[in-house]
Amino acid sequence: MKIEVRLFIWLTPFFLVAGVVYGVLTGWDEPVGYLGIPLVGALMAMIGAYLALTARRIDPRPEDDENGDIEQGAGDQGVFAPWSWWPLVIGAASSIVFLGLAVGWWVLYIGFIFSVIGLIGWVFEFSRGRHAH
């Protein structure tokens, strides 16, 4: 996780300086810019600190070894549901939600309902039928 930690930590000063430069160039007239850009830097610092703390607790990944081989990353990468249709339901529901932002709030609420149904179905997919635990 060295690369991710460096990415987030090193970008923090950039956003802090960019916020100050933005404030100077706009004459400090627009508070959204000179406050928002440093806040993005603060978020980058929080994510980088979390990744740094997590990297201390876990073993180094194959990506962290500069002399590592591709074969070191072979094997299971996680548990994924085979032949699951629920991500398609969630994607369709998300498109309905975004359509609701353009068309009307009533469409957005319908999209939220479908999103909750899809999320519940995806979470509890292994709790019924052949895959029940």
For each residue, the residues with C-beta under 8 A, 3 or more apart:
1: 4 5 51 52 54 55 58 61 64
2: 5 6 55 64
3: 6 7 63 64
4: 1 7 8 48 51
5: 1 2 8 9 48 51 52 55
6: 2 3 9 10
7: 3 4 10 11 48
8: 4 5 11 12 44 45 47 48 51
9: 5 6 12 44 45 48 49 52
10: 6 7 13 14
11: 7 8 14 15 41 44
12: 8 9 15 16 41 42 44 45 48
13: 10 16 17 41
14: 10 11 17 18 41
15: 11 12 18 19 37 38 40 41 44
16: 12 13 19 20 38 41
17: 13 14 20 21
18: 14 15 21 22 37 41
19: 15 16 22 23 33 34 35 36 37 38 41
20: 16 17 23 24 34 38
21: 17 18 24 25
22: 18 19 25 26 33 34 37
23: 19 20 26 28 33 34
24: 20 21 27 28
25: 21 22
26: 22 23 29 30 33 34
27: 24
28: 23 24 31 34
29: 26
30: 26 33 34
31: 28 34 35
32: 35 36
33: 19 22 23 26 30 36 37
34: 19 20 22 23 26 28 30 31 37 38
35: 19 31 32 38 39
36: 19 32 33 39 40
37: 15 18 19 22 33 34 40 41
38: 15 16 19 20 34 35 41 42
39: 35 36 42 43
40: 15 36 37 43 44
41: 11 12 13 14 15 16 18 19 37 38 44 45
42: 12 38 39 45 46
43: 39 40 46 47
44: 8 9 11 12 15 40 41 47 48
45: 8 9 12 41 42 48 49
46: 42 43 49 50
47: 8 43 44 50 51
48: 4 5 7 8 9 12 44 45 51 52
49: 9 45 46 52 53
50: 46 47 53 54
51: 1 4 5 8 47 48 54 55
52: 1 5 9 48 49 55 56
53: 49 50 56 57
54: 1 50 51 57 58
55: 1 2 5 51 52 58
56: 52 53
57: 53 54
58: 1 54 55 61
59:
60: 64 65
61: 1 58 64 73
62: 65 68 69 72 73
63: 3 68 73
64: 1 2 3 60 61 68
65: 60 62 68 72
66:
67:
68: 62 63 64 65 72 73
69: 62 72
70: 73 74
71: 74
72: 62 65 68 69
73: 61 62 63 68 70
74: 70 71
75:
76: 79
77:
78:
79: 76
80: 84
81: 84 86 122 125 126
82:
83:
84: 80 81 87 122 125
85: 88 89
86: 81 89 90 118 121 122 125
87: 84 90 91 122
88: 85 91 92
89: 85 86 92 93 114 117 118 121 122
90: 86 87 93 94 115 118 119 122
91: 87 88 94 95
92: 88 89 95 96 114 118
93: 89 90 96 97 111 112 114 115 117 118
94: 90 91 97 98 111 115
95: 91 92 98 99 111
96: 92 93 99 100 107 110 111 114
97: 93 94 100 101 108 111 112 115
98: 94 95 101 102 111
99: 95 96 102 103 107 111
100: 96 97 103 104 105 106 107 108 109 110 111
101: 97 98 108
102: 98 99
103: 99 100 107
104: 100 107 108
105: 100 108 109
106: 100 109 110
107: 96 99 100 103 104 110 111
108: 97 100 101 104 105 111 112
109: 100 105 106 112 113
110: 96 100 106 107 113 114
111: 93 94 95 96 97 98 99 100 107 108 114 115
112: 93 97 108 109 115 116
113: 109 110 116 117
114: 89 92 93 96 110 111 117 118
115: 90 93 94 97 111 112 118 119
116: 112 113 119 120
117: 89 93 113 114 120 121
118: 86 89 90 92 93 114 115 121 122
119: 90 115 116 122 123
120: 116 117 123 124
121: 86 89 117 118 124 125
122: 81 84 86 87 89 90 118 119 125
123: 119 120
124: 120 121 127 128
125: 81 84 86 121 122 128 131
126: 81 131 132 133
127: 124 132 133
128: 124 125 131 132
129: 132
130:
131: 125 126 128
132: 126 127 128 129
133: 126 127
